[in-house]
Amino acid sequence: TPRQVTLTATGGPDHPAWSGRQAALLRAVDELHDTAQVGDAAWSGLREHLDEPEVLELLVLAGWYRTIAYVANGARIEPEPWALALPGTDRSGA
Protein backbone atom coordinates (compact mmCIF):
# COMPACT_ATOMS: atom_id res chain seq x y z
CA THR A 1 0.00 0.00 0.00
CA PRO A 2 1.16 3.62 -0.32
CA ARG A 3 1.23 3.80 3.48
CA GLN A 4 3.59 0.82 3.66
CA VAL A 5 5.87 2.39 1.06
CA THR A 6 6.13 5.45 3.30
CA LEU A 7 6.67 3.26 6.37
CA THR A 8 9.68 1.58 4.75
CA ALA A 9 11.43 4.94 5.13
CA THR A 10 9.79 6.33 8.25
CA GLY A 11 8.60 3.40 10.35
CA GLY A 12 10.20 0.34 11.80
CA PRO A 13 9.56 -3.38 11.57
CA ASP A 14 7.46 -3.28 14.74
CA HIS A 15 4.80 -1.03 13.20
CA PRO A 16 1.36 -2.73 13.23
CA ALA A 17 1.00 -2.23 9.46
CA TRP A 18 3.38 -5.15 8.87
CA SER A 19 2.49 -8.82 8.95
CA GLY A 20 4.78 -11.16 10.89
CA ARG A 21 6.48 -12.21 7.67
CA GLN A 22 6.99 -8.62 6.53
CA ALA A 23 8.35 -7.60 9.94
CA ALA A 24 10.83 -10.50 9.90
CA LEU A 25 12.02 -9.48 6.43
CA LEU A 26 12.40 -5.85 7.47
CA ARG A 27 14.31 -6.76 10.64
CA ALA A 28 16.69 -8.95 8.70
CA VAL A 29 17.40 -6.49 5.89
CA ASP A 30 17.77 -3.60 8.35
CA GLU A 31 20.32 -5.65 10.30
CA LEU A 32 22.05 -6.73 7.10
CA HIS A 33 22.25 -3.11 5.98
CA ASP A 34 23.61 -1.92 9.34
CA THR A 35 26.08 -4.74 10.07
CA ALA A 36 26.53 -6.77 6.86
CA GLN A 37 25.35 -9.77 8.89
CA VAL A 38 22.12 -11.46 9.94
CA GLY A 39 22.23 -12.39 13.61
CA ASP A 40 20.68 -15.43 15.22
CA ALA A 41 17.42 -13.69 16.20
CA ALA A 42 16.87 -12.21 12.74
CA TRP A 43 17.78 -15.54 11.10
CA SER A 44 15.29 -17.37 13.31
CA GLY A 45 12.63 -14.80 12.46
CA LEU A 46 13.23 -15.34 8.76
CA ARG A 47 13.16 -19.12 9.11
CA GLU A 48 9.70 -18.92 10.68
CA HIS A 49 8.45 -17.65 7.32
CA LEU A 50 10.99 -18.72 4.69
CA ASP A 51 12.82 -21.90 3.85
CA GLU A 52 16.61 -21.84 3.55
CA PRO A 53 16.72 -21.28 -0.26
CA GLU A 54 14.33 -18.34 0.15
CA VAL A 55 16.57 -16.82 2.83
CA LEU A 56 19.54 -17.19 0.49
CA GLU A 57 17.52 -15.53 -2.28
CA LEU A 58 16.76 -12.62 0.07
CA LEU A 59 20.47 -12.24 0.89
CA VAL A 60 21.39 -12.23 -2.80
CA LEU A 61 18.64 -9.70 -3.55
CA ALA A 62 19.84 -7.41 -0.75
CA GLY A 63 23.42 -7.75 -1.98
CA TRP A 64 22.49 -6.81 -5.53
CA TYR A 65 20.49 -3.85 -4.27
CA ARG A 66 23.52 -2.66 -2.29
CA THR A 67 25.78 -3.10 -5.33
CA ILE A 68 23.42 -1.13 -7.57
CA ALA A 69 23.14 1.60 -4.91
CA TYR A 70 26.95 1.89 -4.74
CA VAL A 71 27.18 2.22 -8.51
CA ALA A 72 24.30 4.71 -8.76
CA ASN A 73 25.59 6.82 -5.88
CA GLY A 74 29.21 6.64 -7.05
CA ALA A 75 28.20 7.68 -10.55
CA ARG A 76 26.14 10.50 -9.02
CA ILE A 77 22.95 9.40 -10.72
CA GLU A 78 20.15 11.66 -9.55
CA PRO A 79 17.32 9.87 -7.73
CA GLU A 80 13.92 9.94 -9.34
CA PRO A 81 12.07 13.06 -8.18
CA TRP A 82 9.08 10.96 -7.09
CA ALA A 83 11.17 8.60 -4.95
CA LEU A 84 10.75 8.86 -1.20
CA ALA A 85 13.92 10.08 0.52
CA LEU A 86 15.08 8.06 3.50
CA PRO A 87 15.54 9.91 6.79
CA GLY A 88 18.96 11.56 6.92
CA THR A 89 19.33 11.52 3.14
CA ASP A 90 20.71 14.69 1.58
CA ARG A 91 19.34 15.23 -1.90
CA SER A 92 20.68 18.75 -2.28
CA GLY A 93 23.74 17.55 -4.20
CA ALA A 94 26.03 19.27 -1.70
N, C-alpha and C positions, 0 to 999 in steps of 0.2 A: 504494500500500500504506500501511498505518498508519505504517510506518517512514519512508516517504518524506514523509508529511505532517509528521512530527516533524522530519525533516531540512530541510524548507523553512525552519524557524525556527532550527535548531541547527547545521546543517551548511553546507557551501559547495558550489558547483557542481563542485568537483573530487572530491567524494565518489564512491567506486566504485558506489554504488547508482544513479547516474544514467547513462542512455544518453548518447551523444554529442549527440543532438538535445536532450534534456532539459537537459544541461549548458550548451549554447549558449543556450537560452532563459533559464535562470537567470542566466547571466553578463550577458546583455543587459538583463534587467529589473532586476537588481541595480545595474548601471551607470546605467540610466535613472532608477532611484529615487535614487541618490546624486548624480547630476550633471545630470539632466534632458536627457541626451544619450546617444547610442549611438555610441561611438568606432569607428574603422576595424576594429580587431581583433574587437570584438563583432559588428559588422555582417557582417564576413566569416564569422564563426562561424554567424550566423543563416542567411546565404545558402547555406551548405553544406547546410542542411536545409529551408529554406523559400524559396518564390519571392517576388518583390517584393510582390505583393498580400498574401501571408500575413504578411510582415514588417509591412506597414502595418496589417493587422488586429491584430497583436500590440501595436503602438504605441497604437492606438485603445483596445484593451482595457485596457492599462496606464493610459492617461490617464483612462478612465472609473473605473477602480478608485481612482485617486488622488483624483478628484473626489468620489466617494462617501465615501471615507475622511475627506476634509476636512469634508464635511457632517456625517457621523456623529460625528466627534470634536468639531466646533464646536458641535453640538447636544447634546453630552454624552450621547449614547446609550450605554448600558452594553453592553459586549461580552457575547456569549453566554457563560454560565459554562463551557461545554464547550470553547470555542475556545482553542487553544494560544496562549499569550502569547509574543510575540517577545522575544528577549533585550533587556534594557534598558527593557522596557515596564513602566510603573507602573500597576497596576490598582487601587491603593488609593483612588483618587479624590481624593488630596491635591493 
